[in-house]
């Protein structure tokens, strides 16, 4: 009987992906991806094919927009308004002592600061490294 190429050590590649993504180090990235992903299989396919955070979001049907600063409290006041913000994801990274809030908008855009987009791009690169290892 041939072994399933999608399985490694009793765990499918999909299960391994979900396990690694759920690690504390990827909490901020996972929060964003949970809001924009069509489901676990679509997310896994997107991560495999993408080379950057922006490319991954594009594969999931979203465009990244950058802004100089995100005022989280102000963003909450625009939550749910037609054409406004669908989700506010405040994220504070303890290791860098930096805040990287993300806005998921009704118009299929995701708003980050340049530093936030770079941070999530690095997290995606680290996720991909761990998936290869």
C-alpha positions as CSV (number, residue, x, y, z in Angstrom):
1,X,0.0,0.0,0.0
2,X,1.5,3.4,-1.0
3,X,1.7,6.1,1.6
4,X,-0.3,9.2,1.3
5,X,2.0,12.0,0.0
6,X,0.0,14.5,2.1
7,X,0.7,12.7,5.4
8,X,3.9,12.9,7.5
9,X,4.1,10.9,10.7
10,X,0.4,10.3,11.0
11,X,-0.4,14.0,10.5
12,X,-1.6,15.4,7.2
13,X,0.1,18.5,5.7
14,X,-3.1,20.4,6.4
15,X,-3.1,19.4,10.0
16,X,0.6,20.2,10.4
17,X,0.0,23.6,8.8
18,X,-2.9,24.3,11.2
19,X,-0.9,23.2,14.2
20,X,2.1,25.4,13.4
21,X,-0.1,28.4,12.5
22,X,-1.8,28.1,15.9
23,X,1.5,28.6,17.8
24,X,1.7,31.7,19.9
25,X,4.4,33.2,17.6
26,X,1.9,33.4,14.8
27,X,-1.2,34.6,16.8
28,X,-1.3,38.0,15.1
29,X,-1.0,36.6,11.6
30,X,-3.5,33.9,12.3
31,X,-6.0,36.5,13.5
32,X,-5.8,38.3,10.2
33,X,-5.9,35.1,8.1
34,X,-8.9,33.8,10.0
35,X,-10.8,37.0,9.0
36,X,-10.0,36.8,5.3
37,X,-9.7,33.1,4.6
38,X,-12.3,31.1,2.7
39,X,-11.6,28.1,4.9
40,X,-8.6,26.0,6.1
41,X,-8.0,24.3,2.7
42,X,-8.1,27.6,0.8
43,X,-5.8,29.2,3.3
44,X,-3.3,26.3,3.2
45,X,-3.3,26.5,-0.7
46,X,-2.7,30.3,-0.5
47,X,0.2,30.0,2.0
48,X,1.8,27.3,-0.2
49,X,1.6,29.5,-3.3
50,X,2.4,32.9,-1.8
51,X,5.8,34.5,-1.4
52,X,4.7,37.5,0.6
53,X,2.0,38.7,2.9
54,X,0.6,40.9,0.2
55,X,0.6,38.1,-2.3
56,X,-1.1,35.8,0.2
57,X,-3.9,38.3,0.8
58,X,-4.3,38.8,-2.9
59,X,-4.7,35.0,-3.4
60,X,-7.4,35.2,-0.7
61,X,-9.2,38.0,-2.6
62,X,-7.9,41.0,-0.6
63,X,-5.7,43.9,-1.5
64,X,-3.3,45.5,1.1
65,X,-3.5,49.2,1.6
66,X,-1.0,51.0,3.6
67,X,-1.6,54.0,5.9
68,X,0.9,56.0,8.0
69,X,-1.0,55.3,11.3
70,X,-4.1,53.4,12.5
71,X,-6.1,54.8,15.3
72,X,-7.7,51.7,16.8
73,X,-10.3,53.5,18.9
74,X,-11.4,55.6,16.0
75,X,-11.5,52.4,13.8
76,X,-14.0,50.8,16.3
77,X,-16.4,53.8,15.7
78,X,-16.4,52.9,12.0
79,X,-17.0,49.2,12.5
80,X,-19.9,47.7,10.6
81,X,-20.8,50.9,8.7
82,X,-21.6,50.3,5.0
83,X,-18.4,50.5,3.1
84,X,-16.5,50.8,6.3
85,X,-14.5,48.5,8.5
86,X,-15.5,44.8,8.9
87,X,-13.0,43.9,11.6
88,X,-10.5,45.7,13.8
89,X,-7.6,43.5,14.8
90,X,-5.4,45.3,17.4
91,X,-2.2,43.3,17.8
92,X,0.7,44.1,20.2
93,X,3.9,42.1,19.7
94,X,5.7,41.7,23.1
95,X,9.0,40.7,21.6
96,X,9.3,43.9,19.5
97,X,7.2,46.0,21.9
98,X,5.3,47.3,18.9
99,X,1.6,47.6,17.9
100,X,0.6,46.3,14.5
101,X,-3.2,46.9,14.2
102,X,-4.9,45.6,11.1
103,X,-8.2,46.6,9.6
104,X,-10.3,44.3,7.4
105,X,-12.5,46.5,5.3
106,X,-15.9,45.8,3.6
107,X,-14.3,46.7,0.2
108,X,-12.0,43.6,0.3
109,X,-9.0,45.5,1.4
110,X,-6.8,45.0,4.5
111,X,-5.2,48.1,6.0
112,X,-1.8,48.0,7.7
113,X,0.9,50.4,8.5
114,X,4.1,49.8,6.5
115,X,5.8,48.5,9.7
116,X,2.8,46.2,10.3
117,X,2.8,44.8,6.7
118,X,6.6,44.2,7.0
119,X,6.1,42.5,10.4
120,X,3.3,40.2,9.0
121,X,5.5,39.5,5.9
122,X,8.3,38.3,8.2
123,X,5.8,36.1,10.2
124,X,4.6,34.5,7.0
125,X,8.3,33.8,5.9
126,X,8.9,32.2,9.3
127,X,5.7,30.2,9.0
128,X,6.9,28.9,5.7
129,X,10.3,28.1,7.1
130,X,8.8,26.1,9.9
131,X,6.5,24.2,7.5
132,X,9.5,23.1,5.4
133,X,11.5,21.9,8.5
